[in-house]
């Protein structure tokens, strides 16, 4: 199994929508964890249309930690995202906090929760974590440190890159200190389709993946198109538009899951013990 964290440096690059989109297009059983310290999950109000009764989620897990029952409480706090998905691609959701004031109370939870999420390997289940914006009060730093892959989500415009530069440097230093730079990447939300045209008729183009990787000194692992009308299927529970299945955004989610799996496989192979060739 693998633990994949998505986080942003600033603004609203679409971390929550991307995390949900990846989860619903994942190739194995997967659990989506809402660890966003802002307490502003769109899953209940958007994807579930406000019809799903929320569990206590992470707050209940924080209480169970004090009682020594975290392992037993974790499955009780998860909800099925897509009842129609086959068992081999089942997607579950662990709700986060409902208000940002609750975020500091989760600080003692993050490290033991990381251990419990990694233990889901026995169920053959991967974990995708929406960590929200980095550096906020109560942010889940231990989940990032314990991840198999952390993806810094950014858009492709100059303001977005300016906001991501400082955190890219910080993350590089943190992962390099433990020899884990291969566990750090960028997930690009490509704005090219929506970028405006100047009065002269010239088209302003966003930065390419190559330029972004060079600027942040982190490889771009995956990219998804910025298509708001398609994204609203995930973020707002909107009806699927025409040609949804062939949309660039959906193909981006599907391609991203394959690219992420490739990175995870390469990292795992690099860590595997070598055969000394003894008979």
N, C-alpha and C positions, 0 to 999 in steps of 0.2 A: 504494500500500500504506500501511498504518498500523501504528504501534507503540503498543499500549495497555498501560499498567501498572496493576496492581491491588496495593494495599498497605493495611496496617492500622496504626493508631496504638497499639493495645494489645489484650490479650486474644486471643480466638479468634473473630473475627466470621465466619469461613468464607471467607477469601480463596482458599485453595487449591481448595476445592470449587467456589466460584463461578468461578474462572479456568478450571477444567476443564469445568464446565457450559457456560460461554460458548463455549469452544473447540469442544466437540462439537455445538454448535448454531449455529456460525458460518455465514455465507452465502457465504464464499469459502475458498480454500485458506488454511490458518492454521498457525502454529507456536506451540506453548505452551512457554515457557521457564520452568524452575523456577530462579528466582534468589533463593529464600528462604535467608537466611544461617543459619537454624537447622539446615539439613540434615535436615529431617523430612518429606520429600515423601511423600504418601500414594498417589501414582500407582502405584508398583511394588507396594507391599504391599496397597493397596486396589483400585484400578481394574483392575490387571493380575493380581490374586490371587496375586502372588508367582511367577507362571509366566514372566514376561518377564525375560530376562537383561539386567541394566542395562549401559549403556555407561559409559565414564568421564565422559561429559558435559562439564560446565564445567571440571573438573580437566584433562581431556585438551586442552581448548581453551586453557587457561592454558599448558600445556606447548607446544602448537603455536605460540602467540604468540611464545614465546622463539625458536622455530626459524624464524619468519617464514612459517608455513604455515597461518595461522588461516582464511583464506578456503576453502582446500581441506579443512580438517578439519571445518568446521561441518556440512556435509551428512552426513558419516560418523557423527556423534555423535547424529543424530536418529532417532527411532523412530516408526513409524506407530501412531497411537492407535486408529483404527477402520478395519480393512481392508475393511469392507463399505460405507464411505461412497463416494459417487461422486467422480470425480477433481476435479470443480469445487468440491467441499466437503471435500477431503482435509484431515485433521488430523494434525499431527506433534508430537512431544514431544522437547525437549532437556532431559535430566536435569540436576539440580543436584548439589550436594555431598552426601556421605553423613554427615558429622559437622560440627558447628559449628566445630570447631577448624580446618577447612579454609577457612573463610570469608575470613580476611585474605589468603590467597594469591591470591584472585580480584580484589583491588583493582586491579592493573595491567591486568586483562582487560576491565573494564567499559566503558571508553571505546572501545577498538578494536572490541569486540563490538557496541556500539551502532551503529557505522558499518557493520559487516557485516550486522546485522539490517535496517537501513534499506535496504541494497543488495538485499534480497530482493524489492524492487519489480520487478526484472527477471523474476521468476518469478510475478508477480501474487499474492504471498503476504503476508498480514497476520501480525502478531506479537502475541501476548498474553503478558504477563510477570507471573508470580507473584513479587512482590518481598517477600512476607512482611511482617514487622513492621519499621517504620521505625526507623532509628537504631541498630540492632544492629551489632556488629563485622563489617565486610566488607559492609555493606548496599550495594545497587547504585544509589547516588545518580546516577551518570552516565546510567543507563538512564532514570531518572525525568526528568532534565533534557532528555534527547534524545527523549522520548516525544511522540507526537501528542496523547495524552490520558492523563492520570493520574487514576485513580479511587481516592479514599480510601474503603475499605470499612468500614462501621460498622453495628452493630445499632441498633435504634430505642429502646433503653432509656436511662434517665438515666445509669447507670454507664458505658455505652458512649460516650455523648456527652461525658461528663466526661473520659474518656480521649482522645477525639479532638480536643478543643478546642485543646490546645496545638499539636499537629502541624498542625491546620488553619491556624492562624495562621502557622506556619513555612512551610508550602507556599504559602500566599497570598503571602507576602513574596517567596519565591523566584521564583514564576511572574510576579508583578507586576514584578519587577526587569528581566525580559526581555520585558515586554509580552505575556505568555502566559497571562493569567488564563483565557482561553477554553479553554485546554488542561487545566484542572483541574476536577474534579467529584467528586461523592459517589455511591457505589453503596450503596443502603440494603438491608440484610437485615431485612425487616419481621417483627417478632415478634408481631404482633397475634393471629394464630391460636393461639399457644401461651401467651399471657399469662394469668397465674392470675386466679382469681376470689376476691375477699375473702370472709371468713365472713359478711359482711352480704348477700352476693349481688351486690354491685356488682363490675363488671369493671374491673380496672386496665388502662388502655389505654396503649400505648407512644406516643411522640411521632410526629407526622405528618411527612411529607416537608417540608411548608411550615415547620414549627417547626424541623426539623433544618437546613434551608437557612439559616434566619434565625440560628440559634445558631452555626453554623460559618462563616457568610458565604461559603458555597460552594454552587452550585446542585446539587440532587439530579438527576443525569442519568438514573438508572434505579433500579428497585426489584425485589427478588425476595422471595417469601414464604419464611418459615422453616418448612420441612417436613422434619424429620429423616429420616423413613422414605423419602422420595423422594430426599433428598440422599445417602443411603447408596448409592444406585445408582452415584453418581460417587465418593464418598469411600471406600467399602468394596467396590465391585464387587458390591453386593447384587442379588438378582433384582428385576426391575421389579415394583412392586406394582400392584394393580388400578387402573385409571384413571390410569396413569402419564402417558399422552400428554395427558390433560386436566388434570393436576395444576397447581396454582398455581405451583409452583417451576419446572416446565418452561416454562410460559407466561411466567414471569418471565424466564427465560434468553432465550427467543426474543424477547420484547419488549425486553429490554435490548440485544440485538445490534442491533435496529432503531434504538433510541434512540441508541446509541453511533455507529452509522453516520450518523445524522442530524447529530449534533454534529460529527463529522469532516468531513462534507460542507459544513456551514456554515462551519467554520473554513477549509477549503480555498478556498471561494468568496471569503471575506473577504481572503485573501492573494493571490488571483489578480490579475494586472495588469489595469487597466481599459483599455478601448479608447478611445483619444482621439478617435475619430470621424473620422480623416483618411481621405480617399479613397485 
